[in-house]
């Protein structure tokens, strides 16, 4: 790998550390990550454009470094790699203040990034629900715990879709839109927050709600302290508050855990850390709806599994 980096980038690190399929090294006290890229080329082009624009606006986003052939990707043993220069304390765990700071960074011309748009939540969620319903038909015998509880979370997801359609039928392109992440949660690091490969264009409440969901299930005693910080630093109107509730309703935390169990061999019983808080989470959403003085959801009386 040293020879590969020398040849493609004219960089000559002394040591390289490998962690989670990432190669980490320093040159002249500057930190670099060599990461795999297996996504679409046209999406990468949009990410590169976004990366340059954010850097020009003073963002701390990791910089995508082109190789000596002026290409973003370099191939080693049949695998495409991308080189990132890192400007932050990449091992520090993300806090809500970090997310809010990034959401409030300078204006980005997001209209050019259509391929990165993730605005149509109902359509994306319906596809995801259909996928997990299909998966359960094939894992019923191997994962009885998942099979016994998934209907509840599919119901929760359908409630999220219904809420979006009822409260926010005309939100596309109207609510606060910005640079967000495929996933950012309470267990993420600053590397994840400023990783250009993790970026999408979406309603800004996407990152806030995903962080809140993960924080609730692993540190729910302090959830209202986090809520107060968010409301003190982020300007909400009814439009964005409704989107926040809609996204909180969708159980991405469950579906992420489902995939970790089925595809990454995580212990099936780990899902119980989530299910045992399901009633508390419903109460949390109802209290937030009341706090925000939003339309009451009479049909949010989801039957327990």
N, C-alpha and C positions, 0 to 999 in steps of 0.2 A: 504493500500500500504506500510506503514511503516513495518508491520509485514512480508510482502512478501520480502521486501529488507533485513530485518534482517535475515530471514530464509535462503534465497538463497545465499546471498553474505556476511553474517557476517559483515554487515555495519550498523551503528546505527546513522543515521541523526536525527537531532532534528526537522527540518521542511522540507517539500517538497512542491515545487511549481509545478502546472500543467499548461502548455501552449501548445496549439495546439497538444494535445495528447502525449505530452512529460512530463515526471516527472523529475524535476531538484532539486538537493540537494547537500549539502556540507558535507564532512567528513574530519576533520583535515585540513581544508582550501583547500581541493582538490574538484574540481567540477565534478559532475557526471550527465549524462543524461540517463534515462531509456526510450528507444524508442521502438515502435512497429516494428515488422518485419513480413511481409507477403509475402516475396519473395521465390524463390526456394532455397532449402537446398544446392544443389550442387553449386549454385552461391555464397551462403553465405560462403561455405568452401573456395572458391577461394578468396573472399574478406578478410577472416581471414588470409589466407596465405599472401596476399598482405599487409595487415595491419601490420603483424609481420615484414615483410621484410622492410617496410617503417620506422617503429619505430627503427629497428636495424640500419638503415641508418641515423638516427637523424631527421626524419621528425616530424613535429608538429601534425601529424594526430591524431585524437581521438583514444585512445586505446580501443579495444574490450576486456572487462573483462569477464572471464569465472566465472560461479557460483561455489559453493562449491562441486558440483558433476562433475566438469570439463566439463561442457556443456556451449556452447555459448548462447543457448536460455533457457529462463525460462518462464513458462506458468502461467498466472493469469487470471481466469475467461474465459478460452478458448482462450486467446490472447497470442501470443509469444512475448516476450520482449528481448531486447538486452541492456546490460549496457555498456555505453561509459564513459571513463575518458577523460576530456577535458583539454587541455593545453594552449588554446589561449583565447583572448578576444572575446568570441563567439558572442557577440552582435554587434561588429563593422562591418560596411558595407564593403563589398569587394571592393577593388580598383584594377585597372589593374596591379599595381606593385605586389600585393599579388598573383595574378594568375601567372604572369611571374616567380616569385620566386619559386612557387611550381612546375611549369613546368620544371625548371632548377635544381631541386633537384637531389640527387645522382641517379646513375643508378639502375634500377630495372630489374630483370630477368622476362621480360614480356612474354616470350615464353610459360611459364607454365600456363598463365592465359587465355587460349583460350576462355573459356566460357564468359569472360568479354570483348572480342574483339568486336568493333563496326566499323570495317574498311569498310564494304561494304555499303557505303552510298547510291548508286543508288538503291540497293535492298530494304534497309530499307525505303527510301523515297517513292519508288513506292508502298510499302505496306501501308504507311501512307496516301498517296494521295488516294488510292483505298478506304481506311477506311472512309475518310472524304467525298468522293463522295457518298458513301453508306449512311452515316449519314444524308446528306442533303436531301435525299429522304424521310426521316422520320421526319424532323423538319421544312420543307418548310413553313408550315402554322404558326407555332409558332414563327419562327425567320426569318421574311422577309428580314431584313437588311443583315443578314449573307448570305441568299440565293442569294441576288442580287450581292454580291461582291466576293463570294468564287471562282468563275471561274477565276478571275484575279490571285488569290493567288495559285490556282492549276496550272495555266499557269506558274507562277513564279517558282513553285516547279519543273515543267517539264523542264524549262530552266536550273535549277540547275543540274538536272540529265543529260541533254544533254551536258552541259558544262563539267561535270566530265568525261563523256564518250569520249568527243572530245579531251580534254586537258590532261586527266590523266588516260589513259586506263591501264597503267601498274604500278600503284602506290602502290599496295598492298604490305606492308612490306618493302617499299623502303624509303618513306618519314619519317620525324622525328616522332617517336611513343613514347608515354609516358602515364603516369597516368593522366586521364582527368575525367570529370564529366558528369553524365547524363544531367544535366543542371546547369550552373552557369551563372549568369547574373548580371547586375548592381544593382539589388535590393537584391542580396544574401548577407548573412552575413559570417563571418569567421567560424561560426558553419557549414554552408553549404559547404564551401570550404574544410574543414578538416573532414567532415563526411565520414567515410569509406563506408557507405551504398550508397553514391552518386557517387562512383568511377566506371569508366570503363577504358578500354585500347583502345586508339584511336590515330589518328594523333593529334599532339599537337595543331594544329591550331583550333581544335574543340572548346576549351574553349575560345580562343582569339576571334573567330568569333561570338560565342554566346554572349559573353560580349559586343562586338561591336554592334551587332544588337539591343540588349535591350537598350544600352546606347544611340544609335541614336534616338530611338523613344521617349525617355524621357528627353534627354539633348543634342539635335543635335547641338546646337550652339558651343559646345566644342569638337565635335567629332574628329576634326583634331589634337587637342592637344593630345588626347588619341592615335591617329594613330602615331604621332611623338614619343610618349613615347614607344610604342610597337616596332617601327623600331629601336629605339636607344638601346633597351635591348634584342631583340630577333633576332637571326640570321636567315634570310630567304634566300632561293634560289628560282629559278623559280618554282621548284616542289611544295614547300610549299606555295608559293604565289598563285599558281593556285588552290590549295586545299582551301586556305583561301577564294578566290573569289567564288568558287563553294559553300562553306558552307554559305557565306553571301547571296547568291542568294536564298537559300532555306528558305521559310518564316515560320520558327518554331515559331516566335513571334506571327504570326496570328493564327496558329493552337493551340498554348497554350491558347490564349485568347478565341478562339472558344470553347475549352473544359471548360474553366472557366464559360462561359456564359451558355452553355448547361447543364453542370453537377454540377456547383456550384452556379447557380442562379445569376451570375453577370449580371448587366444591359447590355442589348444588345447594347445600344448606346455607350458603352465604347469602342467598336471596332473602332469608328470614330477617336479616338486619334491616331490610326495607319493608317487608310485609308487616312486621310488628308495629310499624309507625304509620300505617295507612290511615287509620282513623284520626290520628293527630294531624296528619298532613291535610286531610279534608277540612278539619277545623281551622288550620292555618290559612287555607285559601279562603274559606268563608269569612274569617276575621279580617283578612286583607280586603276582600270585596266591601265589607262594611266600613272599614277604615277609609277606603277610597271613595265611598258613597257611589258605588257603581250599581248598575241594574242587578236586582236579585236574580239568582239562578234557582228557580224552584225545582228544576229537574236534577240539581246536583245532590240528589239523595241516592248515591250509588250503593247498591247492595253489596255487602261484604261477601267474600268467597267463603 
